[in-house]
Amino acid sequence: MICYHRVRLTAVLAVTCALAAGSPASAQQADSSLLTLTRIYGSGEFASQPFGPSRWLGDGSAYTTLEPAGDGRGQDIVRYDVETGRRDVLVTARQLTPSGAEGPLDVEDYAWSPDLGRLLVFTNTKPVWRLNTRGDYWALDRNSGRLIQLGGRDAEPSTLMFAKFSPDGGRVGYVRENNLYVEDIASGAITPLTTDGSRTMINGTFDWVYEEELMDNYADGWRWSPDGRAIAYWQLNADRVRNYDLINDTDSLYSRVTPVQYPKVGEQNSAARVGIVSAGGGPTRWLDIPGDPREHYIPRMDWAAGSDEVLLQRLNRLQNTNEVMLGDARTGRVRTVLTERDSTWVDVVNDVVWLRRGKEFTWVSDRDGWKHVYAVSRDGGAVRLITRGDFDVLEVKGIDDKGGWLYYVASPDNPTQKYLFRTRLDGKGTPQRISPKAEAGTHVYDRSPSYRYAIENYSRLGTPPVIRLVRLPGNEVIRTLVDNAELRTRVEALRRPAVEWLTVPAADGSRMPGVLLKPADFDSTRKYPLLFFVYGGPGNAEVEDQWGGYYLWHSMLTQKGYLVAVVDNRGTPAPLGRAWRKAVYGQLGVLETQDQAAAAKALSARSYVDPTRIGIWGWSYGGFMTLNALFRHPDLYRMGVAVSPVTHWALYDNVYTERFNGLITTNRAGYDRGSPISYVNGFKGDLLLVHGSGDDNVHFQNSELLINALVAANKPFEMMDYPNRTHCICQGKNTTLHLFTLITRFLDEHLLGAPPTPRQQASTGN
């Protein structure tokens, strides 16, 4: 995935120290209504109150969360009764202090054993690829107070992954250096379940492309059976996956090479298979899955409502066919029970839930043009529609099988918002909206196992989140857990932009959702420069009515006198139906660029928009879109900022790219049509190109090939290379602040204060 969403979070929350660009910081800081880059990215002033991670206990009548210890050293784990609010400290920071240590463990995550007698703590985490999935695990016995580190005495620091309690709570399984182990907590005995793990033989976790593109950015590759007797796990053989070498020139006298297993378009993948092994050790029984394992993917696998079978999803390489298979844990035999096909691509289904004691499972499909939930019989013989109507189900939140309800997230009337609904499992009756009708915006829920309660996170664009404990199905507030009152006061004191929600015609006449931010003192008789922010790809919709993103920085720009627009083009995952999302298949960058240009033309026709000062910026897929917009519509856009852009899809990984663009062997023309490199000769404006040389996602190679093309065409541009920074360009002191200072200065020079060029004056008749 071209992972802009993680970049966005980092950009909002990064804490750095430097002076803001533009007018002197001292003058601006005297006025609390004005934003500066230092306030946004260097002070922590606009950080939300922390909450969690929280864990429901039992049926959900209570939950636990992390809170700072009373003496300020470490964290306590605290239990709250839902109805009464009674607070009890279950585990103190002192109990989480290892013998001989100077202080308690820094709890980054935790899990309870089923009987709450033991606690598992994840700490000292580090990345394997882009996520912090490895670290140290400690187990606390609450009865004896014994705190032990898992992995044995010979385990190197930060080498354990995905530790989980067994169903009986007496053992913990984990991955260590690509092998699976089970450790008995009482005795400390460690049983290796695999021994062949290496850099290219990967057990219980995944290679780069599986983690990035198929596993929802989570690489946990093994599952306890419900009875605790066996473990099902993935094994990947990556011996034919070529390395992409990242070069580090700054951390030592001589350059260092970091090889990353990265299958580019058309290259070979890891061979994936699924096996079942006894939790007590012994040989693995491999599921007998037909076909070439290097030409298929297994993106999902779990136990199938019992300990006898596993359910898995298998994609072909084109990813236009998803076979749902049941595998026998004892014999290894596999049978296909459901096949999902599409002329473009099919989506992996995260929301498989078993119904009627394993007789049915839920399935999500857009086979009727909208993403809906179905119930499928265990043998695949019957497929029954549960949700109905011209809307997309965004997420299944759970199944109350006993009560007969399906809970899901959708927004049938407004694609920028999210609400919780429930409907009868039999598909009859009218769905009930649970989120309050008076609270437009985005509602996110963590519901209790009994479906009686939920922890709700509610926010709007420009309004920080409030986290509440609510009673379902009425969404009655029991109490507020996080009100963000101080943050809300700071935000409300700002000179905030006026917000206009709008729809804009796409190139084919479709209605694109959008939002326009205007200066607080907006004057319709003036002429303003217009800056578009774009992502535009299948991974993210950016026009969302919620707190976060680049809202504060974009607000700062409106204080300077900019208009800022965001429009979601066709191909983004806005909940507008299958045809909207999949129109871009086989030609990434073509329709999206046409749609963004149509939006720019529509807004430039407004009397208060200066058509000679239209700019565009974006990150990752948004950088790719920025380049296409500048190069293909040079008379429309004056300037652009492209951060970490893809410049030709042949350079990106095969799983993502082939899903949306098909195989390059049969669609080379589609790849070339969408590449900004194909349109360099049309470029006439001002470009700032930014990339991190250590980007393991969108390789620096993308910008280097673009630079060669720009040089060959004798096109001037500006460029910034951040040494060894990854795709987020967020590592190192002051990096985020430096980046946004750079971008802001470029905008001020080339858009805000720039006079019309002779060419632009001629084109507008001025």
N, C-alpha and C positions, 0 to 999 in steps of 0.2 A: 504494500500500500504506500502511495505517496503520502507520507504521514505528516500532513500539515497540522492536524489537531494537537499533536504533542508539541510542535513548535509554538503553536498559539498559546498553550498553557504556560510554557516556559517564558514566553515573551511577556505575559501578563504578570507573572509572579516572581520573576527574577529579581534578586536583590543585588544591586551593584552600586558603586559610588563614583560619581563624576558630575561635572556641571552640565546643565542643559545647553542645547544649542539655541540660536536665535537671540532674543533680547536677553540682557543680563539676568542671571539667576536671582541676584539679590533683589532686583526690582520686581520680578514676577513673584517671588516667594512672599513678598510683603502683602500680596493680594491672594487670599485663600480661595478666591473664586477661579483663579487661573491655574492651569496645569503646566507643569514643566516635565521634561524627560526625567529629571532627578526624582521628582515626586512619584512619577509612575513606575520607574524601573530601579530607583536607587534607595528608596526610603522604607519600603514595606508599609507605607501609609494606607494603601488601599487593599491590603490583604484581608481576606475573609477570616472570621473566627474559625478555629479548627474544631472539628467534631469527628470522633471515631478514631480508628475503625470500630464500628459497633457490631455486635453479634447477638442475634436472638437466642434465647435460652428455652429449651423445651418446646412447648406449644406456642411460645411467644408472649406469655404473661409477664416476662421480664427480659431485659437485655443488658449487655455489658458494653462499656466503652472505656477508652483510655483517657485519663486525666492527669495533669501534673501533680506530682507528689507534694505534700504539704510543705516540705522543707526545700522544694525547688529542685531536688535532685532526682531525676528519673520520673517514671510514670507509674501510677497505680491503675489497676484494672477494677472498675467499679460496676456494681450491679444496681439497676434501677427497676423497681416494680412499676409496671405500666400504669395501673390504675391509681395507686396511692402515691407514687413518686418516691417511695422510700429508697434511701441510698445506703448501700453497704459496700465496703471495700472488700473485694474477694481476694485480691492479690496486691500486696504492697510492693513498692519499689525496693524496699529492703530485702524482701523475699526473692527478688530478681537480681540480687547482687551475688555474683559468683565468689566462692571462697578465695580470699587473697586479692580480689579486685578492688580498685579504688572507688568504683561507683557502680550503679546498677546498669543492666543491659539497656541499650537503646531499642525499644520495642518498635519495629517497623511493621510487623504484622503478628497476629496470634490466632490460635485455634484451641477450642475446648475438646476434651474427650467427651464421649456421649454422656457419661455420668457426672461431668464437671469435676472429677477428681484429679485430673491432670490438665496442665496447660502447656501448649507448644508455642515457643517464641521464635520469631525469625528476626535476625539482626545482622549487622556488619555486612550489608548486601553490596553486590557488585554486578555489573552487566556481564552477560555472556556475549550477546550481540548488542541490541539496543536497549534491552530492559534489564532491570536489576533482578534477575531470577536466581542468582546463586548467593549464598551467604552462610551464616552459622545458625544452627538450630539448637535450642535448649529446651529441656523438658522439666517441668516442675511438678512434683508430687505434692498436692496440697495437704494431704494428711500428715506426711512425714516432714514436709518442708525441704525435701531433697531436691536440689537443682543440679542437673547433669547436662553436659554438652554431648550431643549426639555425633556419631561418626567414628568414634574410636580415637585412640591416642595418636594414630598415624595420619589422621585426616589433616590436610592443609587448611588454613583459614579460608573461609568463604568459598567452599567447594561443594556444599550440599544444596540440593534443589528439590523443591516440591514435596517437602516432608508432610505426611498425613497420618493421623491416627488410624489404626485398624478399627473396624466396627465395635470391637469389644474394649477398645481403649488401652489395651495392654502392650501394643506394639506400635512402632512407627516405621513406615516405609519411606524411602527417599532415593533420589538419584545422586550419585557421586562420580564425577569424571566419566560420565556416559555409561555407568553401570547402575543396576538396581540393587538395593539392599533392604532387608528388614531387620530392625533392631528391637530386641526385647527390652523394655524399659527397666523392669525389675532386676534382671540379671546382667544386662549390658551385652548379652550375646548378639553378635551380628552375623546374619546369614546372607551371603551374596547370592542373588538370583540370576545374575548374568556376570560373565567374566571376560567377554570379548570386546568390551567397550574401548573405543579409541577415538581419535579425532575424526575418523571417517566411518566408524561403526558406532551408531548413536542409539542407545537404549533409554527409553523413558522420557526423552526430550527430543528436540528437533534441530535441524540445520537452520541457516539464516532465512531461507525463503519460506520454509514452512511456518516459522515463527512470525515472520513479517506479513505474509499474504494469506495464510490459510487458518491460522489458529487464533484469530482475533487478538494478535499481539500478546498471546500467553502460550507458553511452551510446555505446559504440564502434559506429559505424554504417557501417563499410566493411571490405572483405576483399581482400587480395592473391589473385590466382589462383595456383594451385600452380606454374605455369610463369613467374610474374612478369611476364607480358605485359599483364595487364589488372587492373582493379580493379572489384569490384562494390560498390555503395553504395546506401544509402537516401537519398531526398530527401523532405522534408516541406514542404508548403506550408501555413503556419500563418496565412494572411492572414484567415481567418474565425474564428480562435480568440480569444475575448474575453479581455481583460486583467482580472485581479483586482489591484487596487492596494493595496499595503502602505504604510502611513503611518508615517513616522519623525518623531517629534515631539521627539527629544532630542539629535540630533547637530548641529543648527544652530538659529539663531534662528527661522527659519520652517520649517514642516514640509516634508519631502521625500517624494515619491511614487516607489515602485518598482513598476512594472507587471510582473506575472508572467502568462505565457500559461497559462491554467488553465481547461480546459473542464469546467464543472460539469455535473451530471446533466441530460440532455436537450439540452445545447448542442452546437454543431458542433465537430468535430475537425479536426486537420490532415489534408490529403490526402497519403497516403503512396504512394510508388512506388519501384521498384528499377531501377537502370540499370547498364550495363556500359560502361566507358570504357577506352580504351587507356592504359597507363601512360606512354606517350610523348605523350599529349595527343590532342585531337581530339573529335569529337562523341560524345555518349552514346547508346547504343542502349537504349531503355526496354523493359522486359518488358511484353508485351501482356496485362496482367492484367485480366480482365473485371470489371464491376461498379463501383459508386460508391466511389471511394477514400476518401471521407469517412465512409462507412458500413461500412468494413472496416478491420481492423488487420493489419499485417505484423510480427508480433513476433519472427520468426526468419528468418535468411537466411544461407546459406554456400555455398561451392562444393561440388559434388556429386561427390566422389571423382575430380576431374580439373578441367581448365580449359575444358571445353566447356559445362557446365551448372551452374546454381545450384539449390539446393533451398530452398524457402521455405514458411513456414506462414502461412496467412491466416485470420483470425477474422472472422466477421460481428459486427455491433455487439452483438447479444445475447450473443456469445461462447459459444454452444451448438453451434457448428459450426466445426471446424478443417480446412481443406483443405490438404493437402500437395501442393505443385506443383513441377514441374521446369521451369525456364526455359532456353531455348536462348540461349547467350551471343552467337551470331552472328546469329540471325534475330529474337530477341525472342519467339518463340512459346512458349506456356506450356501445359502439360497437367497435369491433376490426377491424381495416382496413388493417393491415399488420402484418405478423408474420415472424420473422427471426429465423432460427434454424441452429444449427451446432452440429457435433458429439463431439466437444470439448467444447468451450465456445463461446458466442457471445459478441461483444463489445457494450457498451452503446454509443449512437450517440449524440454527443454534437452539431452537425452542422445542425440541422433542420432549414431550412429557407423556408418561404412560397413564392410561385411563382404565377403569373397570378391571382393576387388579391384573393389568398386563394384557388385556384382551385387545386394546386399541392403543394407538399412539397418535400424538398431534403432529401435523405437518403444515408448513407454511409454503404457499406457492402463489405465483401471479399468473397461473394458467388461464384465468378468466379475464385478464387484463388489469387486475388489482391484486395486491398482496393480501391474501386471506388465510385463515386458519381452517384446516380440515382435520377430521378424525379418520384414521386409517386402521382397518382391522389388522391383527397381527400377521395374518397370511397375505395381506395386501388385496384381498378379494373385494373389499368394500371401502369406498372413499366417500366421506360425507362432509359437506360444507357446513361449517359452524358460523362463521361471520359472513355477513351479506351486505352488499351495497357498493356504491362507487367511491370507495376510499381504501387507503392502504393501512394495514396493521403494521405499526412500526416495531413493536416488540411484544412478545408474550410474557406476561409477568407471573403467570402461574395458573395452575388448575386446582380448583377446589372440587375434587372428584366427589366427595361426600355431599357437599352442598349443591353440586350440579352447576358450577359457574366457571367460566373462562374469564380471566382478567387480562386485559391487553392495553397497550398504549396506542393512541391514534389521534388524529385531528381532522375529522372529515370536512370541516368548514374553513380551515385556515392552515396552510402548509407550513407556516412559520412557528406553530405552537404545538404543545404536546399535553395530552390529558389521559387520565386513567379511566377506562371503561370496564364494564363486565357484561357478559351476555350468557344466556343459558347454553349449556353444553349440547343440548339437543338442537340448537340453532333456531329455536322458536322464540317468539316474543321480540320486544324492542330492546336494544342495548341500553344500559343505564350508564350515564356519565357520572363518575364518582368525584372527579375534580370539581371544585366549586365553579359554577357558571359565572359568578361575579369576579373571578380571578383569572383574567386572560393572561396567557404567558406559557411558561414551561413548568410542568410538574413532573418530578422524578420520585419514584417510590421504591422503598425497600420494605416489602410486606412481611408480616409475621407468618410462621408456618400454619397457624390456624386461620389465617385470613381475617382475623378480628381487628388487627392493628396494622399500622404501617408508619415508617419514618418517611416523611414527605419533605422534599427540597423544592421550594417554589421561588422563581425569580422572573424578572422581565428585563428587556433591554434597558439598561440604565438604572436598574433597581437591583441591589445586591440580594443574595438569596436569604430566605428565612427557612429554617429547618424546624419542622413541627412533628410531634407525635400525634397521630390521628387515629380515630376509631372508624373502622370500615363497617358497612359500605357507605355510611353517611358523610365521611370525611370530616367528622366532628373533631375539633382540636381539643386534645386532652391537655397539652401544654406545649409551649414553645421551647425548643432545645437550644437553638441558636437564633438570635434576632438580628445580629450584625448592626445593632443600633448605632455604635460609634462610626462604623463604616458608612452607614446610610446617611448619617449627619454630614460626614465629610463630602460624600457624593452630592448631597442636596445643596451644599454650600457652593458647589462649582457653578460656573457659568456654562450650563449644559446645553447641548445642541437641541434644536427643535427636531422632532422625528416625524418623517412622513413615510408611512407604509404605502407601497404602491404596487401596481402590476404594470408590466411593460410588454409590448408585443415582441415575440421572438421573430426570427427570420421567416418562419413558416406561419406566423400569426398566432402561435400558442401564447398563453399569458404567463409571463415569467414573474415570480415574486421578487420584490425588491424593497429596499429601504434607503431613504435619503436623509442624511444628517445635514442640518443647516445651522449657521451661526445663531447664537441666542438673540443677537440684535439684527436678525435677517431683515434686509431691505429689498423688496422686490424690484425697486427701480435701479439697483446696482447691478454690475456684472461681476460674477464670481468665477474663479477657477474651479473646475470639477475634477476630483480625483476618484477613480473607480478602484475598489479593492475586489480582487477576483481570486477564487480558487477554481471552480468550474469543472472539477473532475468527479468521477463516480464515488469517491471516498467521502465527500463532505458536502452538505448543504450549509451555506454561510448566512443566509437570511433567516435568522432564528431570533425569536422573541425571548431572549434569556440573557442573564448577566454573563460577562466574560468576553473572550475574544480580544479584539483590538479596540474595544469601545473607548477606553480612556485615551489612548493615543489618537484615535480618530477625533475624539472630542477636542483634544488639544489643537488639532489641525483646524477644526471649525472656529476655535477661538482666534486663530491667526487669520481667518478669512476664507477658508476653503469650504466648498461643498464636498461631502464624501458620500459616494453611492456604492451599494452592494446589490448585485442582481444575480440570482441563480439561473443559469442557462439550462437548456435540455442536457441530459446526461448526469446531472447531479441527483443525489438520492432524496430530493424533496418528495413528499408523499403525494405524487400527482399521477401515479399509475405506471404500468409497464411501458407503454409507448413513449412516455416522457423520458424515463430512465434509460431505455435501451436504444434510443434513436441514434446514438453516437457509435454504435457497433461498427468496427472495421475501419474507422476513420477518426481516431481520437485527435481532437484539435480543430477539426474542420467545422462542424455544425456549431460547436461551442463558441468559436471565434466569430462566426456569423451572428450568433445570438448576442454576444457582448457588444459587437459593433452596432447592432440594431438598437440596443439599449442606449448606447452612447449617442446615437443619432436622435433618438426620441427625446432624451433629456437635454441635449444641446439645443433643441428647438425652443426650449423654455426661455422666456425673455430675460431672465436674470442669470442665465448661464453664458459665460464667455466661450464661444465655440472655438476660439483660437488657443484656449488654455484648458485642454482636456488631457488628463494623465491617467495612468493605470499602474497598479503595483500588485504583486502577488508572490507567494512563496511555494516552492515545490511545483505541484501541478499549476498553481497560480503563477509561478514564474514562467512556466511553459506557455501559459495563456497570455501573459504579458508580452512575451516576445512575438507570439503570433499576431497579437493585436497591433503592435507597433509596426511590424514588418509588412503585414497584409493590408493594413488600413492607415498608411502614413499620413494621409490628409485629414484624418480624424483625430488621432492621438498625437499630442505634441511631445510627450515624454513618457518614460516608464522605468520602473525599478523591478528587476527580476532577481529573486533570491533563490538560490539552490535549484535552478530550473532543469528539467529534462529538456534536451534539445533535439533528440531523435529517439524514438521508442525502441530502436534496435539496441540501444545502450542500456536499457532497463532490464529488470528481472523477468524471466519468462512466465511465471505464474500470473502476475498482475497483468502484464502486457498482452499475453496471448488470450487471456480471458476476455478482454475488451476489444482487441484489435485482430484477433485471429492469428494464424501462423504466418510468419514472414515469408515462408516459401511459396505461399499461395496469395499473399496480399501485400507484396512489396510496395505496390503503388499506393495503397492506403496508408502505409507507414510514412512514405515520403510526402504524401499530400498533407499530413498533419504536422510535419516537422518545420519549425521556424527556420532551420538552416536552408530550406528550399526557397525562402522568400527574403533572404538577406539583401538582395539587390534593391528591394523596394524600400529599405529603411532610410528615413530622412530626419528623424527626430533626435532626441537626447535619451541615452540609455545609461543606467547604472546597473552593472552586473555584479552580483555578490555570491560567493560560494565558499564553503569550508573545504579545505584540502583533504580533511580526514573523513569526508562524508562517505559512509559505507552503504547508504541507501541510494541517493542520486549521486553517482560518482562525479568527482571533479572533472573527469574526462568529458562530461557533457559540456561544461563551459569552455574547456580547452578547444574542442572541435568547433564550437561557435566562434571563439576568438579567431581561429584560423580562417574561418569563412569571412568574418568581418574584416580582417586584415587583407585578405585576398581581394575583397570588394572595395577596399580603401574607405571603410566606414568608420568614422571616429566614435568612440564610446569611452565610458569610464568603468573601472573595475576595482573591486576589493576582494582580496583573498585572505580568509582567516585561517592561518596555519593550524592544521590538525583538528579543527573543529568539525563536529559531525553535522548531521542534517539540521539539527536545531540551532547551530551556531550559538551555543550557550555555555560552552566550557571556558573557564578562566575568568580571572578578575575583570570586571567591567565590560565583558564582551557584549552583553545584550544592550547596555546603555550606549556603548560605542557604536554598535550597529544602527540603532534607531536615531542616534545623533547624526550619523552619516546620511541616512535616508532622509531625515528631516531637512538637513542642509541642502541636499540635492533637490528636494521638492521646492524649497523656498527660492532657490536660485533659478530653477528651470521651469517652474509652474506659477508660483505665487506672484513673484515680482517680475516675471519675464514679459517684455513687450511682444506684441504680435510680430511674427516674421513676415517678410514681404510675401512669401508664398501663401501664408495663412490670411493675410489681408486681402490678397487677390481672390482667394477662394470664397471669402465672405462678402466681397464687394465693398470693403471698407477702404 
